[in-house]
Amino acid sequence: MTFYLIGTGLNAESLSWEALKIIRKCKQVYLENYTVDFPFEKKRLERTCNKKIKELQREEVESEEFLDKAKKENIALLVYGDSLSATTHSELILNCMKKKIPHQVIHNASILTAISETGLQLYKLGKTTSMPTWKDNWKPDSFTEIIKQNQSIGAHTLLLIDIALDLEKAKSQLKESLEKNKIEVEKIILCSNLGVKSRIYYDNLENLPLRIPKPYCMIIPGKLHFHEQDFLEHL
């Protein structure tokens, strides 16, 4: 019996033929839905797979009982994008190795590669960072340190946004953080629904829209190659 960790890709129809064959032979199929706002409904995914899918919360996925099911039957966990883009998912594979549970990873497209739709050259990306949702007395802005580091070598910064954070609030947090840490940014790239109904904006922070479909992310450009600049100006 085997545990399968399967990336769904970026839309409901992007599961590979290999993934579909595996899913259809599994006793149980689960969907992790706590790391991203899916741009499609679970029902669409069920139609694609021709299989009932159960949604799981973080505590269920991280429980001992979840992986132990794979000792008795084939089970699959579907995750948005690529199967191992998130640290929490690589932890599952590590636990499988420790428990000697047979496992297989099925990869797919993810935001980390889909951002090439912006025209940026992927090898010029620096460290990826994320922006959490601030509270009244909790305003972490360590992501600005990553932006600084990347800027110092001319690299671009992919800024992932917390699942609970709407765009208007994200823009406000970013503006406050950049000003506080004296980071100069001329224009920002905003990406929405990449791989589904991709929308890409390239403008000053204040000119970016206040509402767009989730999931979305931002990119702080580093030193642009003339081809990257030309591409962005034609979006």
N, C-alpha and C positions, 0 to 999 in steps of 0.2 A: 504494500500500500504506500501511497506517495502524497506528499504535500506539494501542490503546484502554486507558485506565486506568478501571477499573470498580469502584465501591463495591458490595459485596454486601449492604449493610444489616446488620441485627443478627441475622438468622436465615437458614437455608438457603433459605427460600421467598420472601424479600423482594426478590429481583432484579426489576428493572422489565422490562416487556415489551420496551422498547427495548434494554435490556442483553442479554436473551436472544436477540433477533434478531441482534445484533452478535456475540455469542459463537459462535453456530452457523455464522457465515460465516468465522470466524477459522481459520487454519491451525494455530496453536498457542495454547493457553490455559494461563496460569500462575496460581499462587496464592502470594501473599506470606504467609508464616506465622510471621514472626519478631517482629512488633510486638505481637501479642496472642495469648492462648489462645483459639482458636476454640471457641465453645460448641456446635459441631456438627461431625460428621465430614465429611471431604472427599467421601466416597462419596455423602452426601446432596446435596451441591452438584453432583456429577457427574450424579446422577439428575435434578435440577432443570434442569440445562443440557443434558442429553443429549449430553455431551461429556466426553472424557478430560481431566483436569486434572493438570498437573505442578506439584509444590510447589517453590518456590525459596527458598534461603537468602539472607541479606543480600548476601554477596559476589557471588552470581550476578546479583542484580538490579542491583547497582551496577557490574557489569562493562561494558566498552565493547561487547562482543559482543551483549549482551542487546538493547539498543535498535537496534543495526544490523540485526537480523533484520527489523525493520519496514520496511526499505528494499526488501525483496524479497517480503514477505508480510504479511497481516494478522495481528497478534498482540494478545492481550489479557492484561492483568495484573489479577487480582481481588484486592481488598484489603478487609479487614473494615471495616464501617461506611461512612463516606463516603470517596470516592476521594482527597480532598486534606486530610484532617484531620491527617495526619502530615507533618512537614517533609520526610522522606525521599522522599515521593511527589511533592511539588511540585518537588523537585530533578529528578526524571525528566522532568517536563514542560519544565522549563528546558533540560535537555540536548536534548530533542527540538527546541526552538526554535533552539538553537545549531547543531544538526546538520541543521536544515531537514527534519526527519522529520515527515510529516503525523501529527497526533494528535487524539484526541478524549477528553474527560473525561465520564464518566457518574456523576452524583452519586446519593447514597442517604442513608438515615437514619444517624445516628451517635450515640455516647454524648453528644456535645455538645448534642444536642436531646432525646434520650431521658430525660435526667435531669429533664425537666419532669414526669415521672411522680411525682416526689417532692412536687409541689405548689409548688416554688420558681418564682418568676418569672424567666425567662431573662435579661431585661434587667438584673436585679440581680446577675448573676454578674460577678465581677472577673476577674483574670488566672487562667488555668489553670496548674497546676504539676504536677510529678511527683515521686514518691519512688523513689529507686534502692534496690537491695539493698546493704546495708552489708557491708563486710569488716572483719576484725579491726583493721586499721590505716587504714581508709578509711570515714569516717562523714559524708558530706556532708549538710547539713541546710539548704541554701539555700531549700528549699521553704517553710521557716518565715518567711523574709523576705516571700515572696509572701502568705502568710497574714496577716502583720502589715499589709502595705500594703492588702490588701482589707478587713481589719477596720477600718482607719482611716477608710474611707469607707462602712462599713456593707455592703460587698459580700460575697457568698458566694464560697467558694474550692472549685473542683473539683480534687481531688487524685487524679491518675492513679497507678496502682501498677505498678511494674516487673513484667514478665511472670513472672520467676522468684521473686517474693516471695509467700510464703503469708501468709494473713491474720493468723495469730498473731504472726508476726515483724513484719508491717506495723504492727500495733497497738503492739507493744513499741517499735519505732523511733519511731513518732509520739509516744507517751507521753514517751519520753526527750527528744525534740527540743522538745516543747512546754514541758516542765519546765526544760530547759536555757536556753531563750530566754524564759522567763517569760511565756508566752502562755496566757491563760485561755480555756478552751473548755468550755462547759457540756455540750452534747450534739452528737453527730456523726451525720451521715446516711451509712449504708452501703448501697450498691446492688450487687446481684448479678444477672448474666444479664439485664440490661435488654433488652426486645424479644423475649426468648425465653420464659423462665419468671421474670419479674421478681420479685425479692425486695428489699424496702426496709425498713431498720431505722432507727429514730431513738431514740438512747439515749446514756447516758454511755459513754465509751470502754471502761471496764472491763466494762460490761454487754453489749457487742456480742458476737456469737458468735465462736468461734475458727476455725471452718471453714465456708465457703460455696462454692458452685460459682463457678468463674472463667468469664469475666472479671468483675472487681469494681472498684469505685472508692469513694472517700469524698468527702463534701462537708462542709466546715467552714462552718456557717451564719454569715452576718453579721447585720445587724439585720433581724429577720423582720417582714414585714407581717402584720397580724392574720389575713388569709386564708391566708398561708403557714403560720402557726402552727397555725391550725385544721386545715388539711389534714394536717400532720405528726402532730398528736395523734390523728388518726383512722386512721392507717396500721395 
